[in-house]
Every structure is written in C-alpha cells, then in structure tokens.
Amino acid sequence: MDTWRHRLPTEDWTPLFSGPVDSVPAEALDAAARILRLLPDIEQLTIGTPDGPIIAERGSSAAAWQAADRVAMALLASSPAVTGVTARAFDARDGVRHATPEDPFLTREGGRAAALRASADLGEISAEEAERRHAELLAGEDADDPLEALWDADAASHR
C-alpha cells in the first residue's frame, strides 16, 4: 500500500507568468520562480516594472495532478469509512475538487482522461475508441455529461 509514495513527484510544479514578461530579462523570471520555490507558502509574486506588473504564480504540472489522483485513489481505497476527499485551491477561482469512491479523481476534467487511459490499458475499449472519446472530451462534445447540460442551460438563461 505504501509503494505509491516512492513514485510521487517531490517539487513538480511549473511557474506561470503573465504581464509584460518580455520587458525583463529571463534571469528576472528565473529569480521569481526561485523565490516561489524557497517560500512554499507563497502562491503568487508580483514584479513591478515600468510596463506594468508581471505576475508569477505556482502552476501545478500534469504529473503533480496525476500523482494527486493516485494518492486520492489510495486514500479512498484504504477504508470504507473514507467517503470522499475535498481539495481547495489557494485561489477561490480554481474552485473545489472532490473525489469519491465512484469518481476517485481530483483532476479538473473529473478524471475522464485518466479513466479512458485506464480502460484502454485494461483492454476494456480499443485505443482508437479511447482516442475518439478523448477528442470529444477536449472538444467539449460530451453528450453524457449532465453538468455540461446544466451549464449550457444556465448560460442560455443569462443571455
């Protein structure tokens, strides 16, 4: 059960920059990323420039999210008493991620991409079918997604 700990990325995030990043040398952006690494409690750093502020912030990589999904699945499988895992981001705009035994993924897309990969790896569906479904997911054409229908209805009501 503890083997997943050895495969976790230790510091797997990517700095995201916004603003007039071309107005400063690359070394300035590297220094901002180093500050974020040195101060793990800091989520965002602002660099003042004559051209406007440059925002440097932590952006979790795909590998970190995949590792979080593996850990969430292990946690949910550890006991029937564990009924869910809720993760809140630093930034409230990122929302809340919730994993349950029925949908044990914390990733933004609800784990659909990971579930498709797993189904293809297990031979439940063909690689071509997994690729087709993943393309539909990326294009936002998932007719089976009840949340998509709700969001579409909500968007239509605000027009």
ZABAKOL-494008 format. One record per residue (C-alpha): residue number from 1; x, y, z; chain; residue in one letter. Coordinates in steps of 0.2 Angstrom, whole numbers. Last residue first. Example, Ala and Ser with C-alpha at 12.3 -4.5 7.8 and 13.67 -1.06 7.14 Angstrom:
- 2;68;-5;36;A;S
- 1;62;-22;39;A;A
//
This chain:
- 159;-142;179;-112;A;R
- 158;-142;173;-94;A;H
- 157;-154;159;-97;A;S
- 156;-143;151;-111;A;A
- 155;-128;151;-100;A;A
- 154;-138;141;-86;A;D
- 153;-144;129;-99;A;A
- 152;-127;126;-106;A;D
- 151;-120;124;-88;A;W
- 150;-134;111;-84;A;L
- 149;-131;101;-100;A;A
- 148;-112;101;-97;A;E
- 147;-115;95;-79;A;L
- 146;-125;80;-85;A;P
- 145;-110;74;-96;A;D
- 144;-116;60;-107;A;D
- 143;-117;72;-123;A;A
- 142;-98;75;-121;A;D
- 141;-94;87;-135;A;E
- 140;-82;99;-126;A;G
- 139;-69;97;-139;A;A
- 138;-56;90;-127;A;L
- 137;-69;77;-121;A;L
- 136;-74;73;-139;A;E
- 135;-55;70;-143;A;A
- 134;-54;59;-128;A;H
- 133;-68;49;-134;A;R
- 132;-60;46;-151;A;R
- 131;-43;42;-143;A;E
- 130;-51;30;-131;A;A
- 129;-61;22;-146;A;E
- 128;-45;21;-156;A;E
- 127;-35;13;-141;A;A
- 126;-49;0;-140;A;S
- 125;-60;-2;-125;A;I
- 124;-60;-13;-110;A;E
- 123;-42;-18;-114;A;G
- 122;-35;-14;-97;A;L
- 121;-24;-1;-104;A;D
- 120;-38;6;-114;A;A
- 119;-49;7;-99;A;S
- 118;-35;15;-89;A;A
- 117;-32;28;-102;A;R
- 116;-51;32;-103;A;L
- 115;-52;34;-84;A;A
- 114;-37;46;-84;A;A
- 113;-45;57;-97;A;A
- 112;-62;56;-88;A;R
- 111;-53;61;-71;A;G
- 110;-66;74;-67;A;G
- 109;-59;85;-80;A;E
- 108;-51;96;-67;A;R
- 107;-41;82;-59;A;T
- 106;-46;76;-41;A;L
- 105;-50;59;-47;A;F
- 104;-59;45;-37;A;P
- 103;-76;46;-46;A;D
- 102;-87;32;-38;A;E
- 101;-76;31;-22;A;P
- 100;-77;50;-21;A;T
- 99;-66;64;-26;A;A
- 98;-70;82;-24;A;H
- 97;-61;97;-31;A;R
- 96;-66;115;-25;A;V
- 95;-65;130;-36;A;G
- 94;-50;137;-45;A;D
- 93;-57;155;-43;A;R
- 92;-55;153;-24;A;A
- 91;-36;154;-27;A;D
- 90;-26;144;-14;A;F
- 89;-35;128;-20;A;A
- 88;-47;118;-10;A;R
- 87;-46;99;-10;A;A
- 86;-61;88;-5;A;T
- 85;-58;69;-2;A;V
- 84;-73;57;0;A;G
- 83;-81;43;8;A;T
- 82;-67;36;19;A;V
- 81;-76;24;31;A;A
- 80;-74;10;18;A;P
- 79;-56;11;21;A;S
- 78;-39;12;12;A;S
- 77;-47;13;-6;A;A
- 76;-52;31;-4;A;L
- 75;-34;35;2;A;L
- 74;-26;25;-12;A;A
- 73;-37;33;-25;A;M
- 72;-33;51;-18;A;A
- 71;-14;46;-19;A;V
- 70;-15;41;-37;A;R
- 69;-25;56;-41;A;D
- 68;-13;68;-33;A;A
- 67;1;59;-43;A;A
- 66;-8;63;-59;A;Q
- 65;-11;81;-53;A;W
- 64;8;83;-50;A;A
- 63;12;75;-67;A;A
- 62;1;87;-75;A;A
- 61;10;101;-68;A;S
- 60;4;113;-54;A;S
- 59;5;131;-58;A;G
- 58;13;142;-45;A;R
- 57;12;160;-48;A;E
- 56;22;174;-56;A;A
- 55;13;190;-60;A;I
- 54;22;204;-70;A;I
- 53;16;221;-66;A;P
- 52;16;235;-79;A;G
- 51;27;242;-92;A;D
- 50;38;252;-79;A;P
- 49;40;236;-70;A;T
- 48;34;229;-53;A;G
- 47;36;210;-51;A;I
- 46;21;202;-42;A;T
- 45;23;185;-33;A;L
- 44;9;172;-31;A;Q
- 43;6;157;-21;A;E
- 42;18;160;-6;A;I
- 41;18;146;7;A;D
- 40;32;137;-2;A;P
- 39;44;151;0;A;L
- 38;61;145;-7;A;L
- 37;52;138;-23;A;R
- 36;42;154;-26;A;L
- 35;58;164;-23;A;I
- 34;67;153;-36;A;R
- 33;52;156;-49;A;A
- 32;54;175;-46;A;A
- 31;73;173;-49;A;A
- 30;70;163;-65;A;D
- 29;59;177;-71;A;L
- 28;72;190;-68;A;A
- 27;85;180;-76;A;E
- 26;75;179;-92;A;A
- 25;77;198;-94;A;P
- 24;63;210;-91;A;V
- 23;51;218;-104;A;S
- 22;47;202;-112;A;D
- 21;36;197;-97;A;V
- 20;24;211;-99;A;P
- 19;10;203;-89;A;G
- 18;8;184;-85;A;S
- 17;20;171;-79;A;F
- 16;16;153;-74;A;L
- 15;29;144;-64;A;P
- 14;28;125;-66;A;T
- 13;25;112;-52;A;W
- 12;33;96;-48;A;D
- 11;43;98;-32;A;E
- 10;43;80;-25;A;T
- 9;35;70;-39;A;P
- 8;27;54;-31;A;L
- 7;33;37;-36;A;R
- 6;41;32;-19;A;H
- 5;25;36;-10;A;R
- 4;14;24;-22;A;W
- 3;23;9;-14;A;T
- 2;15;12;3;A;D
- 1;0;0;0;A;M
//
